[in-house]
Amino acid sequence: MEKNKKENIFRKLLRWFVRGFFGLKYEEKWFGKRHKEQKEIVYKNGVPDDSELIVSPGRQIFNRFMERKFAVFSVVVVLIMFAIVFIAPHFMTKYYDAFTETTQKDLPPTLSFMSVPKDLRDNIKMIDSYGPFSVGLSNDGKVFLWGIERIGASGETMEIPDEVKNAEIAYVAAGQDHAIAIGTDGKFYGWGSNRFGQFAVDEKILNNPNLEPVPDPVLNGELDVNHIKKVSCGYQASAILMDDGTLYIWGNKQAYSNMEKFIGKDNIQDIDFTLNYVVGLTDTRTSIFTGTKGLYDKVRSSITSGKAVKIKEFLDGRTITEIRSTTTNICLLLDDGSIALTGDFQTDSIEVPTLQQGEYIVDIEAGTYHYTALSNLGHVYSFGGDHYHQAEAPAVDGAKKIFAGAFQSYAVDGNGKLLNKWGLKGYLFGTDDRGANIAERVIAGGRITMTVGAIAVIIEIVIGVSIGLMAGFLGGWVDIFLMRVAEVFSSIPLYPFMLILSSLLAQVSMTTDQRLYMIMVILGILGWPGFAYITRAQVLVARESEYVTAAQAMGVKESRIAFKHILPNIISVILVNMTLSFAASMQTETSLSFLGFGVNYPQPSWGNMLSRASNATAAINFWWQWVFTSAILVFTTICINTIGDTLRDVMDPKSTNDK
């Protein structure tokens, strides 16, 4: 019985869809006639003639509305939009308004961050990334790149140079806006941005004390590839570590204030980059070297029960074999296969995985905020920052190698075949100038914009309809007084008023919610005169009707006549204007937020998300930051206005017949 009920509901929805988009004729053709009384319907010029049918006014209005295909389409669109902006946020568990990410700002729409090229999937030697693109190296020395290939407003291309494509590469690594590679013959390659001397040297770079040029042995291809231990890139810097401890490091010294301490070092066993520091492991393997004493001298692990203790005390005779760093902390892999954390972390912010009996870690890789580890049993663990689900490792069998990108992870078998991947796929609508996901902010902002519009309309209706009823029904001095008050409110210019009010309130400490409530109330208070005029006009006509005269003769109270007799008969006009006013209130809130007088960042609204369009450079180079939001806003308001216009037509028989 339950199954039949679901089938009936589905059939009704399907009939409604067909009727709305194709018309009543096709609905009856494909599904049969809905009502017995419709058997006698005839068609004139392809249009159903139901003039002789006796149907209720509500049914008649509904049928006429459903004959308007674009109106039905508009209803579907608005319902879908409401569902998205009010239901979808409950599933955006990782979203919060103030989220920003420097490495992800101004990125165009793409879902290719984990689109490993087909020719690489079964032949992976290594994968690396720091920003919005990834580089991969096959076992036969071919370089691949995926993700975003143009970086920044200048559009610096990350396309792999022909000389790299034609060379046999031994190592490859990616930074925020550049990539480097070392050929099997020791030749050095670089591409992308070279603003900070990431891969080439010129006079400007040599004369800049804040930049460290590429060392001559690297630039001249003098390195012995067989003795390279690690090639790594940071934000705008790179490093090559030799197996004898010699370190070559270069790039933007302003990005890493302690880079100077690493230049010329020859006792480094491992190297990595946090957001602001270069971190190294010296040949003692018992501490983290940064050039600043005590910077990373405490660790935390599952063994210490979350308590931070001194590194030497924690090691207790053990040594560190590898270090991997995110932007804020470092993970240490010890010689017994255990791991520990050091750096800027909260006690409960990163949960170190608990291993099985006899299980230990054999490799660990780091992204921007997360770590991915591989155990001796082939189990893969991801932990740490999880804004993009990069710390949610799926079950993987047979993994022999792991790689971590900025917000992605990859598990590979012994032959280089990709077993699984997880993390950030990309951004449907791109990112804004702070690195936030525009698609998520469109959803969150739509909820605010629509809520402001709805609450403002409710306030307008409550005030405007009440005053209109009293003015129209009571007449006399009451009517004159209330209409003069309405004229006063109508004469207040909204935008100059909001400009003055915003200047005054700038001195007052207000939360974002309080500011939002204020906008709703102001829009409602300044917008009620329109409803008052319309209601008054309808009441002046309705109070001369016979049913009003009869009610008065029976001694019915005037308030009851106004609200119980007249109001239900003019509700259709109010309903139409409510729909149109809702769209107008949304547009007003959008305009105010765009001008900076409404909802302010970080709280999103469709208005403040369009602010990037006010800058010509941003509007052209970062078009996605305003095009999608404006298109959704325009499309939604058009659909709402279409619903209102159609309701006005179908509720007016004369208007409907004329059309």
C-alpha positions as CSV (number, residue, x, y, z in Angstrom):
1,M,0.0,0.0,0.0
2,E,2.9,2.3,0.9
3,K,4.4,1.5,-2.5
4,N,1.2,2.4,-4.4
5,K,1.0,5.7,-2.4
6,K,4.5,6.6,-3.5
7,E,3.7,5.7,-7.1
8,N,0.6,7.9,-7.0
9,I,2.6,10.9,-5.7
10,F,5.3,10.4,-8.3
11,R,2.6,10.1,-11.1
12,K,1.0,13.3,-9.9
13,L,4.3,15.2,-9.9
14,L,5.1,13.8,-13.4
15,R,1.7,14.9,-14.7
16,W,2.2,18.3,-13.2
17,F,5.6,18.7,-14.8
18,V,4.2,17.6,-18.3
19,R,1.2,19.9,-18.0
20,G,3.4,22.8,-17.0
21,F,6.0,22.4,-19.7
22,F,3.9,20.8,-22.6
23,G,0.3,21.8,-21.8
24,L,-2.9,20.1,-20.9
25,K,-3.3,18.5,-24.3
26,Y,-0.1,16.4,-23.9
27,E,-0.9,15.6,-20.3
28,E,-4.2,14.0,-21.3
29,K,-2.6,12.4,-24.3
30,W,0.2,10.7,-22.3
31,F,-1.6,10.1,-19.0
32,G,-5.3,10.1,-19.9
33,K,-8.0,12.4,-18.6
34,R,-7.7,13.5,-14.9
35,H,-11.4,14.1,-14.1
36,K,-14.6,12.5,-15.2
37,E,-16.1,15.9,-16.0
38,Q,-13.3,16.6,-18.4
39,K,-14.4,13.9,-20.8
40,E,-16.5,16.4,-22.7
41,I,-13.6,18.9,-23.2
42,V,-13.1,19.9,-26.8
43,Y,-10.2,21.7,-28.3
44,K,-10.3,24.9,-30.3
45,N,-7.2,25.7,-32.2
46,G,-5.2,23.3,-30.0
47,V,-6.4,25.0,-26.8
48,P,-8.8,23.2,-24.3
49,D,-12.1,25.0,-24.1
50,D,-13.5,24.5,-20.6
51,S,-15.9,27.4,-20.7
52,E,-18.9,25.2,-20.1
53,L,-17.4,23.3,-17.2
54,I,-18.5,24.2,-13.7
55,V,-15.3,24.4,-11.6
56,S,-14.4,26.3,-8.4
57,P,-12.7,29.7,-8.7
58,G,-9.6,28.2,-7.1
59,R,-9.5,25.3,-9.6
60,Q,-10.1,27.7,-12.5
61,I,-7.2,29.9,-11.4
62,F,-5.0,26.9,-10.9
63,N,-5.8,25.5,-14.4
64,R,-5.2,28.8,-16.0
65,F,-1.9,29.2,-14.2
66,M,-0.8,25.7,-15.2
67,E,-1.4,26.6,-18.9
68,R,1.3,29.2,-18.7
69,K,4.4,27.1,-19.3
70,F,7.0,29.8,-18.3
71,A,5.0,30.5,-15.2
72,V,5.2,26.9,-14.1
73,F,8.8,26.8,-15.0
74,S,9.3,29.8,-12.8
75,V,7.6,28.1,-9.9
76,V,9.9,25.1,-10.3
77,V,12.9,27.3,-10.4
78,V,11.9,29.3,-7.3
79,L,11.1,26.1,-5.4
80,I,14.4,24.6,-6.3
81,M,16.2,27.8,-5.3
82,F,14.5,27.9,-2.0
83,A,15.3,24.2,-1.4
84,I,19.0,24.8,-2.3
85,V,19.5,27.9,-0.1
86,F,17.6,26.7,2.9
87,I,18.3,23.0,2.9
88,A,21.8,22.7,1.3
89,P,23.5,24.6,4.1
90,H,22.7,21.8,6.5
91,F,24.9,19.5,4.3
92,M,27.7,22.0,4.1
93,T,29.3,20.7,7.3
94,K,32.7,22.1,6.6
95,Y,31.6,25.6,5.5
96,Y,31.9,28.7,7.7
97,D,31.6,32.3,6.6
98,A,35.0,33.5,7.7
99,F,37.0,30.7,5.9
100,T,39.9,32.0,3.8
101,E,42.8,30.3,2.1
102,T,45.6,32.3,0.5
103,T,46.8,29.5,-1.8
104,Q,43.3,29.1,-3.3
105,K,42.3,32.7,-4.0
106,D,41.1,34.0,-7.4
107,L,40.8,30.5,-8.9
108,P,38.5,30.0,-11.9
109,P,35.8,27.3,-12.0
110,T,37.1,23.8,-12.4
111,L,36.7,20.3,-11.0
112,S,40.0,19.0,-12.3
113,F,42.2,19.1,-9.2
114,M,42.2,15.3,-8.9
115,S,41.9,14.6,-12.6
116,V,45.1,12.5,-13.0
117,P,45.9,12.2,-16.7
118,K,45.0,8.8,-18.2
119,D,48.5,8.1,-19.4
120,L,49.8,8.6,-15.8
121,R,47.3,6.6,-13.8
122,D,49.0,3.2,-14.2
123,N,52.5,4.4,-14.2
124,I,53.0,6.9,-11.3
125,K,56.5,7.6,-9.9
126,M,55.6,10.7,-8.0
127,I,52.9,13.4,-7.5
128,D,53.4,16.8,-5.9
129,S,51.4,20.0,-5.5
130,Y,51.3,23.1,-3.3
131,G,48.6,25.2,-4.9
132,P,45.8,24.9,-7.4
133,F,47.7,22.6,-9.8
134,S,49.6,19.3,-9.5
135,V,52.5,17.8,-11.3
136,G,53.2,14.1,-11.8
137,L,56.0,12.0,-13.0
138,S,55.7,8.6,-14.7
139,N,58.2,5.8,-14.3
140,D,59.5,6.4,-17.8
141,G,60.4,10.1,-16.9
142,K,57.4,11.9,-18.5
143,V,55.9,15.0,-16.7
144,F,52.2,15.6,-16.4
145,L,50.2,18.6,-15.0
146,W,46.6,18.9,-14.1
147,G,44.4,21.4,-12.3
148,I,44.5,25.1,-13.1
149,E,47.1,26.0,-15.8
150,R,46.9,29.8,-15.5
151,I,47.8,31.5,-12.2
152,G,46.8,35.0,-11.1
153,A,45.5,38.1,-12.8
154,S,48.5,38.1,-15.2
155,G,47.6,34.7,-16.4
156,E,51.0,33.1,-16.0
157,T,50.8,29.8,-17.7
158,M,51.8,26.5,-16.1
159,E,51.8,24.6,-19.3
160,I,54.7,22.2,-19.5
161,P,57.5,23.6,-21.7
162,D,58.4,21.5,-24.8
163,E,61.9,21.0,-23.5
164,V,60.5,19.3,-20.4
165,K,58.1,17.2,-22.5
166,N,61.0,16.0,-24.6
167,A,63.4,15.3,-21.7
168,E,63.6,12.3,-19.4
169,I,62.9,13.7,-15.9
170,A,64.1,12.2,-12.6
171,Y,62.4,14.6,-10.1
172,V,59.6,17.1,-10.3
173,A,58.0,19.4,-7.6
174,A,55.4,22.2,-7.6
175,G,55.1,25.4,-5.6
176,Q,52.3,27.9,-5.4
177,D,52.9,29.4,-8.8
178,H,55.9,27.6,-10.3
179,A,57.2,24.1,-10.9
180,I,60.8,22.7,-11.2
181,A,62.2,19.5,-12.6
182,I,65.5,17.7,-12.7
183,G,66.4,15.6,-15.8
184,T,68.2,12.3,-15.5
185,D,71.2,14.1,-16.9
186,G,71.1,16.6,-14.1
187,K,69.7,19.5,-16.2
188,F,67.5,21.9,-14.3
189,Y,64.1,23.0,-15.6
190,G,61.6,25.5,-14.3
191,W,58.3,27.1,-15.5
192,G,55.5,29.3,-14.3
193,S,56.1,32.5,-12.4
194,N,59.6,33.8,-11.9
195,R,58.9,37.0,-10.1
196,F,60.9,35.9,-7.1
197,G,63.6,34.0,-8.9
198,Q,61.9,30.7,-8.6
199,F,63.8,29.1,-11.5
200,A,65.8,31.6,-13.4
201,V,68.3,34.4,-12.6
202,D,68.6,37.8,-14.0
203,E,70.2,41.1,-13.0
204,K,67.0,42.3,-11.2
205,I,66.9,39.1,-9.0
206,L,70.7,39.3,-8.3
207,N,70.3,42.9,-7.1
208,N,67.4,42.2,-4.8
209,P,68.5,41.4,-1.3
210,N,65.1,39.8,-0.5
211,L,65.6,37.1,-3.1
212,E,68.0,34.2,-3.1
213,P,69.0,33.2,-6.7
214,V,69.1,29.7,-8.0
215,P,72.5,28.3,-6.9
216,D,75.0,27.9,-9.8
217,P,75.4,24.1,-9.4
218,V,71.6,23.7,-9.8
219,L,71.3,26.2,-12.6
220,N,74.2,24.8,-14.6
221,G,73.0,21.2,-14.3
222,E,76.0,20.1,-12.2
223,L,74.1,17.9,-9.7
224,D,74.5,14.2,-9.7
225,V,70.9,12.9,-10.0
226,N,71.9,9.6,-8.4
227,H,72.7,11.4,-5.2
228,I,69.7,13.7,-5.0
229,K,67.6,12.8,-1.9
230,K,64.7,15.2,-2.1
231,V,63.3,18.0,-4.4
232,S,60.8,20.2,-2.6
233,C,58.9,23.4,-3.3
234,G,57.3,25.9,-0.8
235,Y,55.2,28.9,-1.5
236,Q,57.7,30.8,-3.7
237,A,60.8,28.9,-2.8
238,S,62.5,25.6,-3.7
239,A,65.1,23.3,-2.3
240,I,67.1,20.3,-3.4
241,L,68.7,18.1,-0.8
242,M,71.6,15.8,-1.6
243,D,72.2,12.5,0.2
244,D,75.4,13.8,1.8
245,G,73.4,16.6,3.6
246,T,74.2,19.4,1.2
247,L,71.2,21.7,0.7
248,Y,70.5,24.0,-2.2
249,I,67.7,26.5,-1.4
250,W,66.5,29.6,-3.2
251,G,63.5,31.9,-3.8
252,N,61.6,34.6,-1.9
253,K,63.4,35.2,1.5
254,Q,60.6,37.4,2.6
255,A,58.2,34.5,2.4
256,Y,60.5,32.5,4.7
257,S,62.2,34.7,7.2
258,N,64.7,32.0,8.2
259,M,65.8,30.9,4.8
260,E,69.2,32.6,5.3
261,K,70.0,30.1,8.1
262,F,69.8,27.3,5.5
263,I,71.9,28.7,2.8
264,G,75.2,26.8,2.6
265,K,74.1,24.1,5.1
266,D,75.7,20.7,4.5
267,N,74.3,18.6,7.4
268,I,70.6,18.5,6.6
269,Q,68.9,15.1,6.4
270,D,65.4,16.3,5.6
271,I,63.8,19.6,4.5
272,D,60.3,21.0,4.3
273,F,58.4,24.3,4.3
274,T,55.7,25.6,6.7
275,L,53.8,28.7,5.8
276,N,56.5,31.1,7.3
277,Y,59.5,28.9,8.0
278,V,61.9,26.5,6.4
279,V,62.3,23.5,8.7
280,G,65.1,20.9,8.6
281,L,66.4,17.8,10.2
282,T,70.1,17.8,11.0
283,D,72.4,14.8,11.1
284,T,71.8,14.4,14.9
285,R,68.2,13.5,14.0
286,T,67.0,14.6,17.5
287,S,65.6,18.0,16.9
288,I,64.1,20.4,14.3
289,F,66.4,23.0,12.9
290,T,65.0,26.4,12.1
291,G,67.8,28.7,13.1
292,T,65.6,30.0,16.0
293,K,66.1,28.3,19.3
294,G,63.1,26.7,20.9
295,L,60.7,27.2,18.0
296,Y,59.7,23.6,17.5
297,D,61.1,21.9,20.7
298,K,57.9,20.3,21.9
299,V,55.9,17.4,20.5
300,R,52.6,15.6,21.0
301,S,51.5,12.1,20.1
302,S,49.1,9.3,21.1
303,I,51.8,8.1,23.4
304,T,51.9,11.4,25.4
305,S,48.0,11.4,25.6
306,G,47.8,14.7,23.9
307,K,50.3,16.4,26.2
308,A,53.1,18.5,24.7
309,V,56.6,17.4,26.0
310,K,60.2,18.2,25.1
311,I,61.4,16.5,21.9
312,K,64.5,15.0,23.6
313,E,62.4,13.7,26.5
314,F,59.9,12.2,24.1
315,L,62.5,10.6,21.8
316,D,64.2,8.7,24.8
317,G,67.0,7.4,22.6
318,R,65.0,7.1,19.3
319,T,65.7,9.2,16.3
320,I,63.7,11.1,13.7
321,T,63.9,9.7,10.1
322,E,61.6,12.0,8.2
323,I,59.8,15.4,8.7
324,R,56.8,16.6,6.8
325,S,55.1,19.9,7.4
326,T,51.8,21.6,6.8
327,T,51.4,25.4,7.0
328,T,51.4,25.4,10.8
329,N,52.8,22.2,12.2
330,I,55.3,19.3,11.6
331,C,54.9,15.6,11.7
332,L,57.9,13.5,12.8
333,L,58.4,9.9,11.7
334,L,60.6,8.1,14.1
335,D,62.8,5.1,13.6
336,D,60.4,2.8,15.4
337,G,57.5,3.7,13.0
338,S,55.7,6.0,15.4
339,I,54.7,9.6,14.6
340,A,54.5,12.8,16.6
341,L,53.5,16.4,16.0
342,T,55.2,19.6,16.8
343,G,54.4,23.2,16.0
344,D,51.4,25.5,16.3
345,F,48.6,23.1,17.2
346,Q,45.7,22.9,19.6
347,T,45.6,20.0,22.0
348,D,42.5,18.5,20.3
349,S,42.9,19.9,16.7
350,I,44.8,16.9,15.2
351,E,44.0,13.4,16.1
352,V,47.0,11.1,15.5
353,P,45.8,7.8,14.2
354,T,45.8,4.8,16.5
355,L,47.6,1.8,14.9
356,Q,46.9,-1.9,15.3
357,Q,49.1,-4.2,17.2
358,G,52.4,-4.7,15.3
359,E,51.5,-1.9,12.8
360,Y,53.8,1.0,12.2
361,I,54.2,3.9,9.8
362,V,56.6,3.5,6.9
363,D,55.9,6.7,5.0
364,I,54.1,10.0,5.6
365,E,53.3,12.9,3.3
366,A,51.9,16.4,4.0
367,G,49.5,18.8,2.3
368,T,48.5,22.3,3.3
369,Y,46.7,21.3,6.4
370,H,46.6,17.5,6.4
371,Y,48.9,14.4,6.6
372,T,48.6,11.1,4.9
373,A,50.5,8.1,6.3
374,L,51.2,4.6,5.0
375,S,51.7,1.7,7.4
376,N,53.6,-1.6,7.0
377,L,50.3,-3.4,6.6
378,G,49.4,-1.3,3.6
379,H,46.8,0.8,5.5
380,V,46.4,4.4,4.6
381,Y,45.6,7.1,7.2
382,S,44.8,10.8,6.7
383,F,44.5,13.2,9.6
384,G,44.6,16.9,10.3
385,G,42.7,19.7,8.6
386,D,39.6,18.4,6.8
387,H,37.9,21.5,5.3
388,Y,37.8,19.8,1.9
389,H,37.5,16.2,3.2
390,Q,41.2,15.6,2.5
391,A,41.6,13.9,5.9
392,E,38.9,11.3,5.1
393,A,40.9,8.5,3.6
394,P,38.9,5.6,2.1
395,A,39.7,2.0,2.5
396,V,42.7,1.2,0.4
397,D,44.2,-2.3,-0.2
398,G,47.7,-3.0,-1.5
399,A,49.0,0.6,-1.3
400,K,52.8,0.8,-1.5
401,K,53.3,4.5,-2.0
402,I,51.3,7.6,-1.0
403,F,51.4,11.2,-2.2
404,A,49.8,14.3,-0.8
405,G,48.9,17.4,-2.7
406,A,47.7,20.7,-1.2
407,F,44.2,19.4,-0.5
408,Q,44.4,15.9,-2.1
409,S,45.9,12.5,-1.4
410,Y,46.7,9.6,-3.7
411,A,47.4,5.9,-2.9
412,V,49.5,3.9,-5.4
413,D,50.4,0.3,-5.7
414,G,53.9,-1.1,-6.2
415,N,53.7,-0.9,-10.0
416,G,52.6,2.8,-9.9
417,K,48.9,2.2,-10.5
418,L,46.6,4.7,-8.9
419,L,44.4,2.9,-6.3
420,N,42.4,5.7,-4.9
421,K,42.3,9.5,-4.5
422,W,40.4,11.8,-2.1
423,G,40.2,15.5,-1.2
424,L,39.4,18.6,-3.1
425,K,38.1,18.1,-6.7
426,G,37.9,21.9,-7.4
427,Y,35.4,24.7,-7.3
428,L,32.2,24.7,-9.3
429,F,32.0,28.5,-9.4
430,G,35.7,29.2,-8.6
431,T,37.0,31.1,-5.5
432,D,36.9,34.7,-4.5
433,D,39.8,37.1,-3.6
434,R,40.1,35.5,-0.2
435,G,40.1,31.9,-1.4
436,A,36.5,31.0,-0.3
437,N,34.4,28.7,-2.4
438,I,32.0,30.9,-4.4
439,A,29.4,28.1,-4.9
440,E,29.1,27.6,-1.1
441,R,28.9,31.3,-0.5
442,V,26.2,31.7,-3.2
443,I,24.1,29.1,-1.3
444,A,24.8,30.7,2.1
445,G,24.3,34.2,0.7
446,G,21.1,33.3,-1.1
447,R,19.6,32.2,2.3
448,I,20.4,35.6,3.7
449,T,19.1,37.6,0.7
450,M,15.9,35.6,0.5
451,T,15.4,35.8,4.2
452,V,15.8,39.5,4.2
453,G,13.4,39.8,1.3
454,A,10.8,37.6,2.9
455,I,10.9,39.2,6.4
456,A,10.8,42.7,4.9
457,V,7.7,41.7,2.9
458,I,6.0,40.3,5.9
459,I,6.6,43.5,7.8
460,E,5.3,45.5,4.8
461,I,2.1,43.4,4.6
462,V,1.4,43.5,8.3
463,I,1.7,47.3,8.5
464,G,0.5,48.2,5.0
465,V,-2.6,46.0,4.9
466,S,-3.7,47.0,8.4
467,I,-3.4,50.7,7.6
468,G,-5.0,50.3,4.2
469,L,-7.9,48.5,5.7
470,M,-8.5,51.1,8.4
471,A,-8.1,54.0,5.9
472,G,-10.4,52.5,3.3
473,F,-13.1,51.2,5.6
474,L,-13.3,54.0,8.1
475,G,-12.7,56.8,5.7
476,G,-13.0,60.4,6.9
477,W,-10.3,62.0,8.9
478,V,-8.8,58.6,9.6
479,D,-8.3,58.0,5.9
480,I,-6.8,61.4,5.4
481,F,-4.4,61.1,8.4
482,L,-3.2,57.6,7.5
483,M,-2.6,58.5,3.8
484,R,-0.6,61.6,4.8
485,V,1.6,59.3,7.0
486,A,2.0,56.9,4.1
487,E,3.0,59.8,1.8
488,V,5.7,60.8,4.4
489,F,7.2,57.3,4.4
490,S,6.9,57.1,0.6
491,S,8.9,60.3,0.2
492,I,11.9,59.0,2.2
493,P,14.7,58.2,-0.3
494,L,15.9,54.7,0.7
495,Y,19.6,54.8,-0.4
496,P,20.5,58.2,0.9
497,F,18.7,57.3,4.2
498,M,20.7,54.1,4.4
499,L,23.9,56.0,3.7
500,I,23.3,58.4,6.5
501,L,22.2,55.6,8.9
502,S,25.2,53.5,8.1
503,S,27.5,56.5,8.8
504,L,25.8,57.0,12.2
505,L,25.8,53.3,13.1
506,A,29.5,53.0,12.1
507,Q,30.3,54.4,15.6
508,V,28.1,51.7,17.2
509,S,29.2,48.2,17.9
510,M,26.8,45.9,16.2
511,T,27.0,42.2,15.4
512,T,26.3,40.9,11.9
513,D,23.0,39.4,13.0
514,Q,21.9,42.8,14.5
515,R,22.8,44.5,11.3
516,L,20.8,42.0,9.4
517,Y,17.7,42.5,11.6
518,M,18.1,46.2,11.2
519,I,18.1,45.9,7.4
520,M,14.9,43.8,7.5
521,V,13.1,46.2,9.7
522,I,14.1,49.3,7.7
523,L,13.1,47.7,4.4
524,G,9.8,46.7,5.9
525,I,9.1,50.1,7.5
526,L,9.9,52.1,4.4
527,G,8.1,49.7,2.0
528,W,4.6,49.4,3.6
529,P,3.0,52.4,1.8
530,G,2.6,50.5,-1.4
531,F,0.5,47.8,0.3
532,A,-1.5,50.5,2.1
533,Y,-2.4,52.3,-1.1
534,I,-3.4,49.0,-2.9
535,T,-5.4,47.7,0.1
536,R,-7.2,51.0,0.6
537,A,-8.2,51.2,-3.1
538,Q,-9.6,47.6,-3.0
539,V,-11.5,48.3,0.3
540,L,-13.1,51.4,-1.1
541,V,-14.6,49.3,-3.9
542,A,-15.5,46.3,-1.6
543,R,-17.2,48.3,1.2
544,E,-20.0,49.3,-1.3
545,S,-20.7,45.6,-2.0
546,E,-23.9,44.0,-0.9
547,Y,-22.3,41.5,1.5
548,V,-20.8,44.4,3.5
549,T,-24.1,46.2,3.6
550,A,-25.8,43.0,4.8
551,A,-23.1,42.5,7.5
552,Q,-23.6,46.1,8.7
553,A,-27.4,45.6,8.8
554,M,-26.9,42.5,11.0
555,G,-24.9,44.6,13.4
556,V,-21.5,42.9,12.8
557,K,-18.6,44.9,14.3
558,E,-16.7,47.0,11.8
559,S,-13.4,45.4,12.7
560,R,-14.9,42.0,11.9
561,I,-16.3,43.2,8.7
562,A,-12.9,44.6,7.6
563,F,-10.8,41.6,8.6
564,K,-13.3,38.7,8.2
565,H,-15.4,39.8,5.2
566,I,-13.5,42.4,3.1
567,L,-9.9,41.2,3.6
568,P,-10.5,37.6,2.2
569,N,-12.1,39.1,-0.9
570,I,-9.1,41.3,-1.7
571,I,-6.4,38.8,-0.7
572,S,-5.7,37.9,-4.3
573,V,-4.5,41.4,-5.0
574,I,-2.3,41.4,-1.9
575,L,-0.9,38.0,-2.9
576,V,0.1,39.3,-6.3
577,N,1.8,42.4,-4.9
578,M,3.4,40.3,-2.2
579,T,5.2,38.3,-4.8
580,L,6.4,41.3,-6.7
581,S,7.4,43.1,-3.5
582,F,9.5,40.0,-2.5
583,A,11.6,40.3,-5.6
584,A,11.9,44.0,-5.1
585,S,13.1,43.6,-1.5
586,M,15.7,41.1,-2.6
587,Q,17.0,43.5,-5.2
588,T,17.1,46.3,-2.6
589,E,19.0,44.3,-0.1
590,T,21.4,43.3,-2.9
591,S,21.9,46.9,-3.9
592,L,22.5,48.0,-0.3
593,S,25.0,45.2,0.3
594,F,26.8,45.9,-3.0
595,L,27.2,49.5,-1.9
596,G,28.5,48.5,1.5
597,F,25.4,49.5,3.6
598,G,23.9,46.1,4.0
599,V,25.4,42.7,4.9
600,N,29.1,42.9,5.3
601,Y,31.9,40.4,4.7
602,P,32.5,37.7,6.0
603,Q,28.8,37.1,6.1
604,P,27.7,36.5,2.5
605,S,24.8,37.9,0.6
606,W,24.3,38.1,-3.1
607,G,24.8,41.8,-2.9
608,N,28.3,41.9,-1.3
609,M,29.4,39.0,-3.4
610,L,28.9,41.3,-6.5
611,S,31.3,43.9,-5.1
612,R,34.2,42.6,-7.2
613,A,32.3,43.8,-10.3
614,S,32.9,47.4,-9.1
615,N,36.6,46.9,-10.0
616,A,37.2,46.9,-13.7
617,T,40.4,44.8,-13.5
618,A,38.7,42.2,-11.3
619,A,35.5,42.2,-13.3
620,I,37.5,41.3,-16.5
621,N,40.2,39.0,-15.1
622,F,38.1,37.3,-12.4
623,W,34.7,37.3,-14.1
624,W,33.5,34.2,-12.3
625,Q,33.4,36.1,-9.0
626,W,30.4,38.1,-10.1
627,V,28.9,36.4,-13.2
628,F,27.4,33.4,-11.5
629,T,26.0,35.3,-8.5
630,S,24.5,38.0,-10.7
631,A,23.0,35.4,-13.1
632,I,21.4,33.5,-10.2
633,L,20.1,36.7,-8.7
634,V,18.6,38.0,-12.1
635,F,17.2,34.6,-13.0
636,T,15.6,34.2,-9.5
637,T,14.0,37.7,-9.5
638,I,12.7,37.3,-13.1
639,C,11.1,34.0,-12.1
640,I,9.5,35.5,-9.0
641,N,8.2,38.5,-11.0
642,T,6.9,36.1,-13.7
643,I,4.9,34.2,-11.0
644,G,3.5,37.5,-9.7
645,D,2.5,38.8,-13.2
646,T,0.9,35.4,-14.0
647,L,-1.1,35.4,-10.8
648,R,-2.3,38.9,-11.6
649,D,-3.4,37.7,-15.0
650,V,-5.1,34.5,-14.0
651,M,-6.9,36.1,-11.1
652,D,-8.4,38.7,-13.5
653,P,-10.8,37.0,-15.8
654,K,-11.0,40.0,-18.1
655,S,-7.2,40.1,-18.4
656,T,-7.0,36.4,-19.0
657,N,-9.7,36.4,-21.7
658,D,-8.0,39.3,-23.5
659,K,-4.8,37.2,-23.7
